[in-house]
Structure formats: C-alpha cells, structure tokens
Amino acid sequence: MLSPSDTAIVFLLALLLFGPEQLPRIARQLGEAMRHMQATTHSFMNEMERAARANETPSIEAAPPHLPDLEQTKMEGPPPPEEHSA
C-alpha cells in the first residue's frame, strides 16, 4: 500500500503528465476498470463455490437411517397382508 507521501507524489506526477482537464476523466476510467475487475472476481468466486457444491453429492451409503434400503425392498416385495383374528 502506498504511504500518504507516495500517494501525493503519484498524484502530482499524474497532474503534470495529463493536466487538470484530463485527470478526472482518467480517474473515472480507472474507477470503472476497478469496478469491472471486482465484478469479474466476484462472479468467478461464485461460480467456483457453485461448482464445489455440485461436486459434494452425498454417497448412497450415507443415506439417512430412517429411509429403507431400496434394493432390499425390491427383493422382498410388499409386506404380506395382516390377518386379523376375530
């Protein structure tokens, strides 16, 4: 990061090189370029996070215990009807 004295030197050099008429236009263009760079970086980070979440799919073995095993239910078939004694 530039110190206050370094910033003043850079400002004076820019003022001498570009003149007082061009300096606001150059500063505006620099601000727009920095905003565009921030937006691009933010978009890239969001895309990387989305891709990382998409790759974190749970495995079949990690199914919650309250769900029945689908393969076992297919083999067993439906449960037999209950017989009620009167």
HTML snippet that shows the backbone in 3Dmol.js (N, CA, C, O; Angstrom):
<script src="https://3Dmol.org/build/3Dmol-min.js"></script>
<div id="view" style="width:600px;height:400px;position:relative"></div>
<script>
const pdb = `
ATOM      1  N   MET A   1       0.848  -1.168   0.000  1.00  0.00           N
ATOM      2  CA  MET A   1       0.000   0.000   0.000  1.00  0.00           C
ATOM      3  C   MET A   1       0.894   1.231   0.000  1.00  0.00           C
ATOM      4  O   MET A   1       1.964   1.250   0.609  1.00  0.00           O
ATOM      5  N   LEU A   2       0.430   2.242  -0.691  1.00  0.00           N
ATOM      6  CA  LEU A   2       1.215   3.471  -0.773  1.00  0.00           C
ATOM      7  C   LEU A   2       1.032   4.315   0.481  1.00  0.00           C
ATOM      8  O   LEU A   2      -0.059   4.397   1.045  1.00  0.00           O
ATOM      9  N   SER A   3       2.116   4.933   0.897  1.00  0.00           N
ATOM     10  CA  SER A   3       2.028   5.849   2.037  1.00  0.00           C
ATOM     11  C   SER A   3       1.434   7.174   1.553  1.00  0.00           C
ATOM     12  O   SER A   3       1.364   7.411   0.347  1.00  0.00           O
ATOM     13  N   PRO A   4       1.008   8.036   2.475  1.00  0.00           N
ATOM     14  CA  PRO A   4       0.437   9.326   2.051  1.00  0.00           C
ATOM     15  C   PRO A   4       1.411  10.154   1.203  1.00  0.00           C
ATOM     16  O   PRO A   4       0.985  10.815   0.257  1.00  0.00           O
ATOM     17  N   SER A   5       2.686  10.128   1.520  1.00  0.00           N
ATOM     18  CA  SER A   5       3.642  10.898   0.717  1.00  0.00           C
ATOM     19  C   SER A   5       3.796  10.286  -0.681  1.00  0.00           C
ATOM     20  O   SER A   5       3.920  11.019  -1.662  1.00  0.00           O
ATOM     21  N   ASP A   6       3.789   8.962  -0.778  1.00  0.00           N
ATOM     22  CA  ASP A   6       3.860   8.304  -2.087  1.00  0.00           C
ATOM     23  C   ASP A   6       2.627   8.636  -2.922  1.00  0.00           C
ATOM     24  O   ASP A   6       2.734   8.879  -4.124  1.00  0.00           O
ATOM     25  N   THR A   7       1.465   8.645  -2.290  1.00  0.00           N
ATOM     26  CA  THR A   7       0.230   8.969  -2.984  1.00  0.00           C
ATOM     27  C   THR A   7       0.276  10.398  -3.513  1.00  0.00           C
ATOM     28  O   THR A   7      -0.151  10.650  -4.639  1.00  0.00           O
ATOM     29  N   ALA A   8       0.782  11.329  -2.724  1.00  0.00           N
ATOM     30  CA  ALA A   8       0.888  12.721  -3.162  1.00  0.00           C
ATOM     31  C   ALA A   8       1.829  12.848  -4.353  1.00  0.00           C
ATOM     32  O   ALA A   8       1.550  13.609  -5.279  1.00  0.00           O
ATOM     33  N   ILE A   9       2.936  12.116  -4.341  1.00  0.00           N
ATOM     34  CA  ILE A   9       3.886  12.159  -5.456  1.00  0.00           C
ATOM     35  C   ILE A   9       3.239  11.611  -6.725  1.00  0.00           C
ATOM     36  O   ILE A   9       3.385  12.195  -7.799  1.00  0.00           O
ATOM     37  N   VAL A  10       2.524  10.490  -6.605  1.00  0.00           N
ATOM     38  CA  VAL A  10       1.850   9.906  -7.767  1.00  0.00           C
ATOM     39  C   VAL A  10       0.806  10.882  -8.304  1.00  0.00           C
ATOM     40  O   VAL A  10       0.685  11.051  -9.517  1.00  0.00           O
ATOM     41  N   PHE A  11       0.049  11.528  -7.411  1.00  0.00           N
ATOM     42  CA  PHE A  11      -0.961  12.492  -7.834  1.00  0.00           C
ATOM     43  C   PHE A  11      -0.317  13.669  -8.565  1.00  0.00           C
ATOM     44  O   PHE A  11      -0.816  14.088  -9.610  1.00  0.00           O
ATOM     45  N   LEU A  12       0.782  14.210  -8.034  1.00  0.00           N
ATOM     46  CA  LEU A  12       1.457  15.341  -8.678  1.00  0.00           C
ATOM     47  C   LEU A  12       2.022  14.951 -10.043  1.00  0.00           C
ATOM     48  O   LEU A  12       1.934  15.733 -10.990  1.00  0.00           O
ATOM     49  N   LEU A  13       2.597  13.763 -10.157  1.00  0.00           N
ATOM     50  CA  LEU A  13       3.100  13.293 -11.451  1.00  0.00           C
ATOM     51  C   LEU A  13       1.965  13.140 -12.463  1.00  0.00           C
ATOM     52  O   LEU A  13       2.112  13.523 -13.624  1.00  0.00           O
ATOM     53  N   ALA A  14       0.836  12.581 -12.027  1.00  0.00           N
ATOM     54  CA  ALA A  14      -0.309  12.426 -12.929  1.00  0.00           C
ATOM     55  C   ALA A  14      -0.841  13.789 -13.349  1.00  0.00           C
ATOM     56  O   ALA A  14      -1.228  13.970 -14.503  1.00  0.00           O
ATOM     57  N   LEU A  15      -0.865  14.742 -12.435  1.00  0.00           N
ATOM     58  CA  LEU A  15      -1.327  16.086 -12.746  1.00  0.00           C
ATOM     59  C   LEU A  15      -0.402  16.741 -13.768  1.00  0.00           C
ATOM     60  O   LEU A  15      -0.873  17.406 -14.690  1.00  0.00           O
ATOM     61  N   LEU A  16       0.899  16.559 -13.614  1.00  0.00           N
ATOM     62  CA  LEU A  16       1.853  17.138 -14.565  1.00  0.00           C
ATOM     63  C   LEU A  16       1.776  16.449 -15.936  1.00  0.00           C
ATOM     64  O   LEU A  16       1.864  17.113 -16.969  1.00  0.00           O
ATOM     65  N   LEU A  17       1.613  15.127 -15.944  1.00  0.00           N
ATOM     66  CA  LEU A  17       1.583  14.391 -17.209  1.00  0.00           C
ATOM     67  C   LEU A  17       0.290  14.603 -17.999  1.00  0.00           C
ATOM     68  O   LEU A  17       0.331  14.796 -19.214  1.00  0.00           O
ATOM     69  N   PHE A  18      -0.846  14.568 -17.321  1.00  0.00           N
ATOM     70  CA  PHE A  18      -2.129  14.598 -18.019  1.00  0.00           C
ATOM     71  C   PHE A  18      -2.832  15.943 -17.965  1.00  0.00           C
ATOM     72  O   PHE A  18      -3.701  16.209 -18.796  1.00  0.00           O
ATOM     73  N   GLY A  19      -2.490  16.785 -17.030  1.00  0.00           N
ATOM     74  CA  GLY A  19      -3.132  18.098 -16.923  1.00  0.00           C
ATOM     75  C   GLY A  19      -4.417  18.013 -16.120  1.00  0.00           C
ATOM     76  O   GLY A  19      -4.984  16.935 -15.943  1.00  0.00           O
ATOM     77  N   PRO A  20      -4.873  19.178 -15.630  1.00  0.00           N
ATOM     78  CA  PRO A  20      -6.068  19.189 -14.784  1.00  0.00           C
ATOM     79  C   PRO A  20      -7.357  18.853 -15.537  1.00  0.00           C
ATOM     80  O   PRO A  20      -8.339  18.447 -14.915  1.00  0.00           O
ATOM     81  N   GLU A  21      -7.372  19.016 -16.865  1.00  0.00           N
ATOM     82  CA  GLU A  21      -8.591  18.713 -17.632  1.00  0.00           C
ATOM     83  C   GLU A  21      -8.784  17.203 -17.812  1.00  0.00           C
ATOM     84  O   GLU A  21      -9.911  16.709 -17.766  1.00  0.00           O
ATOM     85  N   GLN A  22      -7.693  16.482 -18.014  1.00  0.00           N
ATOM     86  CA  GLN A  22      -7.774  15.051 -18.298  1.00  0.00           C
ATOM     87  C   GLN A  22      -7.810  14.181 -17.042  1.00  0.00           C
ATOM     88  O   GLN A  22      -8.258  13.036 -17.097  1.00  0.00           O
ATOM     89  N   LEU A  23      -7.350  14.703 -15.930  1.00  0.00           N
ATOM     90  CA  LEU A  23      -7.230  13.901 -14.710  1.00  0.00           C
ATOM     91  C   LEU A  23      -8.571  13.327 -14.225  1.00  0.00           C
ATOM     92  O   LEU A  23      -8.610  12.149 -13.871  1.00  0.00           O
ATOM     93  N   PRO A  24      -9.680  14.100 -14.191  1.00  0.00           N
ATOM     94  CA  PRO A  24     -10.956  13.498 -13.756  1.00  0.00           C
ATOM     95  C   PRO A  24     -11.437  12.376 -14.687  1.00  0.00           C
ATOM     96  O   PRO A  24     -11.983  11.375 -14.222  1.00  0.00           O
ATOM     97  N   ARG A  25     -11.231  12.545 -16.003  1.00  0.00           N
ATOM     98  CA  ARG A  25     -11.649  11.503 -16.951  1.00  0.00           C
ATOM     99  C   ARG A  25     -10.831  10.232 -16.734  1.00  0.00           C
ATOM    100  O   ARG A  25     -11.384   9.133 -16.774  1.00  0.00           O
ATOM    101  N   ILE A  26      -9.555  10.361 -16.511  1.00  0.00           N
ATOM    102  CA  ILE A  26      -8.680   9.209 -16.280  1.00  0.00           C
ATOM    103  C   ILE A  26      -9.046   8.519 -14.964  1.00  0.00           C
ATOM    104  O   ILE A  26      -9.081   7.291 -14.890  1.00  0.00           O
ATOM    105  N   ALA A  27      -9.315   9.310 -13.934  1.00  0.00           N
ATOM    106  CA  ALA A  27      -9.705   8.732 -12.641  1.00  0.00           C
ATOM    107  C   ALA A  27     -11.028   7.972 -12.775  1.00  0.00           C
ATOM    108  O   ALA A  27     -11.185   6.904 -12.182  1.00  0.00           O
ATOM    109  N   ARG A  28     -11.975   8.507 -13.543  1.00  0.00           N
ATOM    110  CA  ARG A  28     -13.263   7.835 -13.761  1.00  0.00           C
ATOM    111  C   ARG A  28     -13.053   6.510 -14.486  1.00  0.00           C
ATOM    112  O   ARG A  28     -13.646   5.497 -14.115  1.00  0.00           O
ATOM    113  N   GLN A  29     -12.211   6.516 -15.517  1.00  0.00           N
ATOM    114  CA  GLN A  29     -11.933   5.284 -16.258  1.00  0.00           C
ATOM    115  C   GLN A  29     -11.239   4.251 -15.374  1.00  0.00           C
ATOM    116  O   GLN A  29     -11.523   3.056 -15.457  1.00  0.00           O
ATOM    117  N   LEU A  30     -10.344   4.716 -14.544  1.00  0.00           N
ATOM    118  CA  LEU A  30      -9.661   3.811 -13.615  1.00  0.00           C
ATOM    119  C   LEU A  30     -10.658   3.199 -12.629  1.00  0.00           C
ATOM    120  O   LEU A  30     -10.583   2.007 -12.330  1.00  0.00           O
ATOM    121  N   GLY A  31     -11.590   4.014 -12.126  1.00  0.00           N
ATOM    122  CA  GLY A  31     -12.625   3.511 -11.216  1.00  0.00           C
ATOM    123  C   GLY A  31     -13.523   2.486 -11.881  1.00  0.00           C
ATOM    124  O   GLY A  31     -13.870   1.473 -11.274  1.00  0.00           O
ATOM    125  N   GLU A  32     -13.907   2.748 -13.145  1.00  0.00           N
ATOM    126  CA  GLU A  32     -14.746   1.789 -13.879  1.00  0.00           C
ATOM    127  C   GLU A  32     -14.005   0.470 -14.107  1.00  0.00           C
ATOM    128  O   GLU A  32     -14.591  -0.607 -13.998  1.00  0.00           O
ATOM    129  N   ALA A  33     -12.725   0.564 -14.422  1.00  0.00           N
ATOM    130  CA  ALA A  33     -11.932  -0.653 -14.641  1.00  0.00           C
ATOM    131  C   ALA A  33     -11.818  -1.461 -13.348  1.00  0.00           C
ATOM    132  O   ALA A  33     -11.903  -2.688 -13.371  1.00  0.00           O
ATOM    133  N   MET A  34     -11.627  -0.777 -12.230  1.00  0.00           N
ATOM    134  CA  MET A  34     -11.541  -1.486 -10.947  1.00  0.00           C
ATOM    135  C   MET A  34     -12.881  -2.120 -10.589  1.00  0.00           C
ATOM    136  O   MET A  34     -12.912  -3.241 -10.081  1.00  0.00           O
ATOM    137  N   ARG A  35     -13.993  -1.424 -10.845  1.00  0.00           N
ATOM    138  CA  ARG A  35     -15.320  -1.988 -10.585  1.00  0.00           C
ATOM    139  C   ARG A  35     -15.558  -3.229 -11.440  1.00  0.00           C
ATOM    140  O   ARG A  35     -16.090  -4.230 -10.960  1.00  0.00           O
ATOM    141  N   HIS A  36     -15.159  -3.157 -12.711  1.00  0.00           N
ATOM    142  CA  HIS A  36     -15.310  -4.306 -13.608  1.00  0.00           C
ATOM    143  C   HIS A  36     -14.478  -5.489 -13.104  1.00  0.00           C
ATOM    144  O   HIS A  36     -14.931  -6.633 -13.150  1.00  0.00           O
ATOM    145  N   MET A  37     -13.269  -5.212 -12.628  1.00  0.00           N
ATOM    146  CA  MET A  37     -12.408  -6.275 -12.114  1.00  0.00           C
ATOM    147  C   MET A  37     -13.020  -6.911 -10.863  1.00  0.00           C
ATOM    148  O   MET A  37     -12.968  -8.130 -10.702  1.00  0.00           O
ATOM    149  N   GLN A  38     -13.599  -6.096  -9.979  1.00  0.00           N
ATOM    150  CA  GLN A  38     -14.249  -6.629  -8.777  1.00  0.00           C
ATOM    151  C   GLN A  38     -15.445  -7.493  -9.143  1.00  0.00           C
ATOM    152  O   GLN A  38     -15.639  -8.562  -8.565  1.00  0.00           O
ATOM    153  N   ALA A  39     -16.260  -7.031 -10.113  1.00  0.00           N
ATOM    154  CA  ALA A  39     -17.431  -7.803 -10.526  1.00  0.00           C
ATOM    155  C   ALA A  39     -17.012  -9.135 -11.134  1.00  0.00           C
ATOM    156  O   ALA A  39     -17.635 -10.165 -10.876  1.00  0.00           O
ATOM    157  N   THR A  40     -15.958  -9.113 -11.941  1.00  0.00           N
ATOM    158  CA  THR A  40     -15.465 -10.343 -12.560  1.00  0.00           C
ATOM    159  C   THR A  40     -14.950 -11.308 -11.494  1.00  0.00           C
ATOM    160  O   THR A  40     -15.221 -12.507 -11.554  1.00  0.00           O
ATOM    161  N   THR A  41     -14.215 -10.789 -10.531  1.00  0.00           N
ATOM    162  CA  THR A  41     -13.693 -11.623  -9.452  1.00  0.00           C
ATOM    163  C   THR A  41     -14.827 -12.221  -8.631  1.00  0.00           C
ATOM    164  O   THR A  41     -14.797 -13.402  -8.288  1.00  0.00           O
ATOM    165  N   HIS A  42     -15.828 -11.400  -8.317  1.00  0.00           N
ATOM    166  CA  HIS A  42     -16.982 -11.873  -7.545  1.00  0.00           C
ATOM    167  C   HIS A  42     -17.734 -12.968  -8.315  1.00  0.00           C
ATOM    168  O   HIS A  42     -18.129 -13.979  -7.735  1.00  0.00           O
ATOM    169  N   SER A  43     -17.925 -12.762  -9.611  1.00  0.00           N
ATOM    170  CA  SER A  43     -18.604 -13.754 -10.443  1.00  0.00           C
ATOM    171  C   SER A  43     -17.802 -15.062 -10.493  1.00  0.00           C
ATOM    172  O   SER A  43     -18.378 -16.147 -10.418  1.00  0.00           O
ATOM    173  N   PHE A  44     -16.494 -14.956 -10.616  1.00  0.00           N
ATOM    174  CA  PHE A  44     -15.635 -16.141 -10.662  1.00  0.00           C
ATOM    175  C   PHE A  44     -15.714 -16.912  -9.352  1.00  0.00           C
ATOM    176  O   PHE A  44     -15.818 -18.139  -9.356  1.00  0.00           O
ATOM    177  N   MET A  45     -15.663 -16.190  -8.225  1.00  0.00           N
ATOM    178  CA  MET A  45     -15.724 -16.858  -6.919  1.00  0.00           C
ATOM    179  C   MET A  45     -17.075 -17.553  -6.731  1.00  0.00           C
ATOM    180  O   MET A  45     -17.126 -18.671  -6.217  1.00  0.00           O
ATOM    181  N   ASN A  46     -18.171 -16.899  -7.143  1.00  0.00           N
ATOM    182  CA  ASN A  46     -19.486 -17.531  -7.031  1.00  0.00           C
ATOM    183  C   ASN A  46     -19.561 -18.794  -7.877  1.00  0.00           C
ATOM    184  O   ASN A  46     -20.125 -19.798  -7.440  1.00  0.00           O
ATOM    185  N   GLU A  47     -19.001 -18.757  -9.082  1.00  0.00           N
ATOM    186  CA  GLU A  47     -19.024 -19.929  -9.956  1.00  0.00           C
ATOM    187  C   GLU A  47     -18.199 -21.070  -9.353  1.00  0.00           C
ATOM    188  O   GLU A  47     -18.599 -22.231  -9.429  1.00  0.00           O
ATOM    189  N   MET A  48     -17.065 -20.747  -8.763  1.00  0.00           N
ATOM    190  CA  MET A  48     -16.230 -21.777  -8.144  1.00  0.00           C
ATOM    191  C   MET A  48     -16.945 -22.401  -6.940  1.00  0.00           C
ATOM    192  O   MET A  48     -16.880 -23.615  -6.750  1.00  0.00           O
ATOM    193  N   GLU A  49     -17.620 -21.595  -6.134  1.00  0.00           N
ATOM    194  CA  GLU A  49     -18.366 -22.125  -4.987  1.00  0.00           C
ATOM    195  C   GLU A  49     -19.523 -23.006  -5.451  1.00  0.00           C
ATOM    196  O   GLU A  49     -19.800 -24.042  -4.848  1.00  0.00           O
ATOM    197  N   ARG A  50     -20.201 -22.588  -6.534  1.00  0.00           N
ATOM    198  CA  ARG A  50     -21.313 -23.391  -7.066  1.00  0.00           C
ATOM    199  C   ARG A  50     -20.802 -24.732  -7.579  1.00  0.00           C
ATOM    200  O   ARG A  50     -21.433 -25.765  -7.354  1.00  0.00           O
ATOM    201  N   ALA A  51     -19.670 -24.721  -8.264  1.00  0.00           N
ATOM    202  CA  ALA A  51     -19.090 -25.971  -8.773  1.00  0.00           C
ATOM    203  C   ALA A  51     -18.649 -26.872  -7.626  1.00  0.00           C
ATOM    204  O   ALA A  51     -18.804 -28.091  -7.703  1.00  0.00           O
ATOM    205  N   ALA A  52     -18.109 -26.293  -6.574  1.00  0.00           N
ATOM    206  CA  ALA A  52     -17.686 -27.096  -5.418  1.00  0.00           C
ATOM    207  C   ALA A  52     -18.897 -27.724  -4.734  1.00  0.00           C
ATOM    208  O   ALA A  52     -18.838 -28.881  -4.316  1.00  0.00           O
ATOM    209  N   ARG A  53     -19.992 -26.978  -4.617  1.00  0.00           N
ATOM    210  CA  ARG A  53     -21.206 -27.542  -4.005  1.00  0.00           C
ATOM    211  C   ARG A  53     -21.795 -28.641  -4.873  1.00  0.00           C
ATOM    212  O   ARG A  53     -22.329 -29.618  -4.348  1.00  0.00           O
ATOM    213  N   ALA A  54     -21.710 -28.502  -6.198  1.00  0.00           N
ATOM    214  CA  ALA A  54     -22.252 -29.520  -7.102  1.00  0.00           C
ATOM    215  C   ALA A  54     -21.459 -30.820  -6.992  1.00  0.00           C
ATOM    216  O   ALA A  54     -22.017 -31.899  -7.189  1.00  0.00           O
ATOM    217  N   ASN A  55     -20.178 -30.731  -6.685  1.00  0.00           N
ATOM    218  CA  ASN A  55     -19.347 -31.929  -6.560  1.00  0.00           C
ATOM    219  C   ASN A  55     -19.487 -32.601  -5.207  1.00  0.00           C
ATOM    220  O   ASN A  55     -18.969 -33.702  -5.018  1.00  0.00           O
ATOM    221  N   GLU A  56     -20.160 -31.983  -4.272  1.00  0.00           N
ATOM    222  CA  GLU A  56     -20.330 -32.542  -2.934  1.00  0.00           C
ATOM    223  C   GLU A  56     -21.637 -33.325  -2.837  1.00  0.00           C
ATOM    224  O   GLU A  56     -22.437 -33.079  -1.934  1.00  0.00           O
ATOM    225  N   THR A  57     -21.862 -34.265  -3.756  1.00  0.00           N
ATOM    226  CA  THR A  57     -23.082 -35.059  -3.709  1.00  0.00           C
ATOM    227  C   THR A  57     -22.919 -36.152  -2.665  1.00  0.00           C
ATOM    228  O   THR A  57     -21.863 -36.778  -2.588  1.00  0.00           O
ATOM    229  N   PRO A  58     -23.935 -36.387  -1.870  1.00  0.00           N
ATOM    230  CA  PRO A  58     -23.819 -37.430  -0.844  1.00  0.00           C
ATOM    231  C   PRO A  58     -23.790 -38.810  -1.492  1.00  0.00           C
ATOM    232  O   PRO A  58     -24.434 -39.037  -2.516  1.00  0.00           O
ATOM    233  N   SER A  59     -23.051 -39.716  -0.896  1.00  0.00           N
ATOM    234  CA  SER A  59     -22.970 -41.067  -1.438  1.00  0.00           C
ATOM    235  C   SER A  59     -24.211 -41.854  -1.038  1.00  0.00           C
ATOM    236  O   SER A  59     -24.936 -41.460  -0.125  1.00  0.00           O
ATOM    237  N   ILE A  60     -24.452 -42.970  -1.727  1.00  0.00           N
ATOM    238  CA  ILE A  60     -25.617 -43.809  -1.440  1.00  0.00           C
ATOM    239  C   ILE A  60     -25.480 -44.452  -0.069  1.00  0.00           C
ATOM    240  O   ILE A  60     -26.474 -44.645   0.631  1.00  0.00           O
ATOM    241  N   GLU A  61     -24.253 -44.783   0.317  1.00  0.00           N
ATOM    242  CA  GLU A  61     -24.038 -45.423   1.609  1.00  0.00           C
ATOM    243  C   GLU A  61     -24.329 -44.485   2.768  1.00  0.00           C
ATOM    244  O   GLU A  61     -24.570 -44.938   3.887  1.00  0.00           O
ATOM    245  N   ALA A  62     -24.309 -43.197   2.517  1.00  0.00           N
ATOM    246  CA  ALA A  62     -24.533 -42.229   3.588  1.00  0.00           C
ATOM    247  C   ALA A  62     -26.002 -41.814   3.676  1.00  0.00           C
ATOM    248  O   ALA A  62     -26.310 -40.722   4.154  1.00  0.00           O
ATOM    249  N   ALA A  63     -26.910 -42.683   3.216  1.00  0.00           N
ATOM    250  CA  ALA A  63     -28.341 -42.374   3.282  1.00  0.00           C
ATOM    251  C   ALA A  63     -28.785 -42.322   4.740  1.00  0.00           C
ATOM    252  O   ALA A  63     -28.269 -43.066   5.574  1.00  0.00           O
ATOM    253  N   PRO A  64     -29.731 -41.453   5.049  1.00  0.00           N
ATOM    254  CA  PRO A  64     -30.213 -41.375   6.432  1.00  0.00           C
ATOM    255  C   PRO A  64     -30.786 -42.713   6.881  1.00  0.00           C
ATOM    256  O   PRO A  64     -31.359 -43.434   6.065  1.00  0.00           O
ATOM    257  N   PRO A  65     -30.646 -43.062   8.154  1.00  0.00           N
ATOM    258  CA  PRO A  65     -31.062 -44.383   8.628  1.00  0.00           C
ATOM    259  C   PRO A  65     -32.572 -44.597   8.587  1.00  0.00           C
ATOM    260  O   PRO A  65     -33.009 -45.747   8.592  1.00  0.00           O
ATOM    261  N   HIS A  66     -33.386 -43.548   8.547  1.00  0.00           N
ATOM    262  CA  HIS A  66     -34.835 -43.729   8.561  1.00  0.00           C
ATOM    263  C   HIS A  66     -35.386 -44.126   7.197  1.00  0.00           C
ATOM    264  O   HIS A  66     -36.554 -44.500   7.097  1.00  0.00           O
ATOM    265  N   LEU A  67     -34.562 -44.054   6.133  1.00  0.00           N
ATOM    266  CA  LEU A  67     -35.025 -44.455   4.815  1.00  0.00           C
ATOM    267  C   LEU A  67     -34.712 -45.932   4.596  1.00  0.00           C
ATOM    268  O   LEU A  67     -33.620 -46.385   4.941  1.00  0.00           O
ATOM    269  N   PRO A  68     -35.648 -46.691   4.028  1.00  0.00           N
ATOM    270  CA  PRO A  68     -35.372 -48.111   3.788  1.00  0.00           C
ATOM    271  C   PRO A  68     -34.385 -48.276   2.642  1.00  0.00           C
ATOM    272  O   PRO A  68     -34.276 -47.412   1.773  1.00  0.00           O
ATOM    273  N   ASP A  69     -33.680 -49.375   2.650  1.00  0.00           N
ATOM    274  CA  ASP A  69     -32.756 -49.700   1.576  1.00  0.00           C
ATOM    275  C   ASP A  69     -33.587 -50.106   0.372  1.00  0.00           C
ATOM    276  O   ASP A  69     -34.341 -51.076   0.443  1.00  0.00           O
ATOM    277  N   LEU A  70     -33.462 -49.375  -0.738  1.00  0.00           N
ATOM    278  CA  LEU A  70     -34.312 -49.621  -1.902  1.00  0.00           C
ATOM    279  C   LEU A  70     -34.055 -50.986  -2.522  1.00  0.00           C
ATOM    280  O   LEU A  70     -35.005 -51.647  -2.940  1.00  0.00           O
ATOM    281  N   GLU A  71     -32.819 -51.427  -2.597  1.00  0.00           N
ATOM    282  CA  GLU A  71     -32.510 -52.720  -3.183  1.00  0.00           C
ATOM    283  C   GLU A  71     -33.151 -53.853  -2.376  1.00  0.00           C
ATOM    284  O   GLU A  71     -33.674 -54.807  -2.952  1.00  0.00           O
ATOM    285  N   GLN A  72     -33.113 -53.752  -1.075  1.00  0.00           N
ATOM    286  CA  GLN A  72     -33.679 -54.804  -0.232  1.00  0.00           C
ATOM    287  C   GLN A  72     -35.197 -54.835  -0.379  1.00  0.00           C
ATOM    288  O   GLN A  72     -35.780 -55.919  -0.392  1.00  0.00           O
ATOM    289  N   THR A  73     -35.852 -53.687  -0.491  1.00  0.00           N
ATOM    290  CA  THR A  73     -37.309 -53.663  -0.622  1.00  0.00           C
ATOM    291  C   THR A  73     -37.742 -54.226  -1.962  1.00  0.00           C
ATOM    292  O   THR A  73     -38.807 -54.836  -2.058  1.00  0.00           O
ATOM    293  N   LYS A  74     -36.936 -54.035  -3.000  1.00  0.00           N
ATOM    294  CA  LYS A  74     -37.282 -54.577  -4.303  1.00  0.00           C
ATOM    295  C   LYS A  74     -37.251 -56.100  -4.257  1.00  0.00           C
ATOM    296  O   LYS A  74     -38.098 -56.751  -4.870  1.00  0.00           O
ATOM    297  N   MET A  75     -36.286 -56.680  -3.538  1.00  0.00           N
ATOM    298  CA  MET A  75     -36.158 -58.127  -3.472  1.00  0.00           C
ATOM    299  C   MET A  75     -37.257 -58.748  -2.614  1.00  0.00           C
ATOM    300  O   MET A  75     -37.778 -59.812  -2.948  1.00  0.00           O
ATOM    301  N   GLU A  76     -37.603 -58.105  -1.540  1.00  0.00           N
ATOM    302  CA  GLU A  76     -38.579 -58.673  -0.619  1.00  0.00           C
ATOM    303  C   GLU A  76     -39.997 -58.542  -1.141  1.00  0.00           C
ATOM    304  O   GLU A  76     -40.828 -59.411  -0.877  1.00  0.00           O
ATOM    305  N   GLY A  77     -40.285 -57.511  -1.851  1.00  0.00           N
ATOM    306  CA  GLY A  77     -41.639 -57.269  -2.315  1.00  0.00           C
ATOM    307  C   GLY A  77     -42.451 -56.598  -1.215  1.00  0.00           C
ATOM    308  O   GLY A  77     -41.911 -56.261  -0.162  1.00  0.00           O
ATOM    309  N   PRO A  78     -43.729 -56.406  -1.450  1.00  0.00           N
ATOM    310  CA  PRO A  78     -44.557 -55.748  -0.441  1.00  0.00           C
ATOM    311  C   PRO A  78     -44.769 -56.660   0.759  1.00  0.00           C
ATOM    312  O   PRO A  78     -44.704 -57.882   0.621  1.00  0.00           O
ATOM    313  N   PRO A  79     -45.017 -56.100   1.912  1.00  0.00           N
ATOM    314  CA  PRO A  79     -45.244 -56.927   3.099  1.00  0.00           C
ATOM    315  C   PRO A  79     -46.547 -57.717   2.946  1.00  0.00           C
ATOM    316  O   PRO A  79     -47.488 -57.241   2.311  1.00  0.00           O
ATOM    317  N   PRO A  80     -46.607 -58.917   3.523  1.00  0.00           N
ATOM    318  CA  PRO A  80     -47.829 -59.736   3.415  1.00  0.00           C
ATOM    319  C   PRO A  80     -48.968 -59.057   4.172  1.00  0.00           C
ATOM    320  O   PRO A  80     -48.732 -58.352   5.153  1.00  0.00           O
ATOM    321  N   PRO A  81     -50.197 -59.270   3.719  1.00  0.00           N
ATOM    322  CA  PRO A  81     -51.331 -58.665   4.417  1.00  0.00           C
ATOM    323  C   PRO A  81     -51.477 -59.246   5.815  1.00  0.00           C
ATOM    324  O   PRO A  81     -51.240 -60.434   6.033  1.00  0.00           O
ATOM    325  N   GLU A  82     -51.856 -58.425   6.727  1.00  0.00           N
ATOM    326  CA  GLU A  82     -52.026 -58.864   8.115  1.00  0.00           C
ATOM    327  C   GLU A  82     -53.351 -59.592   8.264  1.00  0.00           C
ATOM    328  O   GLU A  82     -54.380 -59.152   7.751  1.00  0.00           O
ATOM    329  N   GLU A  83     -53.310 -60.705   8.970  1.00  0.00           N
ATOM    330  CA  GLU A  83     -54.545 -61.454   9.217  1.00  0.00           C
ATOM    331  C   GLU A  83     -55.045 -61.080  10.600  1.00  0.00           C
ATOM    332  O   GLU A  83     -54.314 -61.128  11.589  1.00  0.00           O
ATOM    333  N   HIS A  84     -56.293 -60.714  10.635  1.00  0.00           N
ATOM    334  CA  HIS A  84     -56.902 -60.343  11.916  1.00  0.00           C
ATOM    335  C   HIS A  84     -57.733 -61.526  12.429  1.00  0.00           C
ATOM    336  O   HIS A  84     -58.548 -62.066  11.682  1.00  0.00           O
ATOM    337  N   SER A  85     -57.548 -61.925  13.646  1.00  0.00           N
ATOM    338  CA  SER A  85     -58.366 -62.988  14.217  1.00  0.00           C
ATOM    339  C   SER A  85     -59.542 -62.344  14.930  1.00  0.00           C
ATOM    340  O   SER A  85     -59.391 -61.353  15.644  1.00  0.00           O
ATOM    341  N   ALA A  86     -60.711 -62.924  14.721  1.00  0.00           N
ATOM    342  CA  ALA A  86     -61.913 -62.359  15.307  1.00  0.00           C
ATOM    343  C   ALA A  86     -62.339 -63.022  16.568  1.00  0.00           C
ATOM    344  O   ALA A  86     -63.345 -62.633  17.161  1.00  0.00           O
TER     345      ALA A  86
END
`;
const viewer = $3Dmol.createViewer("view");
viewer.addModel(pdb, "pdb");
viewer.setStyle({}, {cartoon: {color: "spectrum"}});
viewer.zoomTo();
viewer.render();
</script>
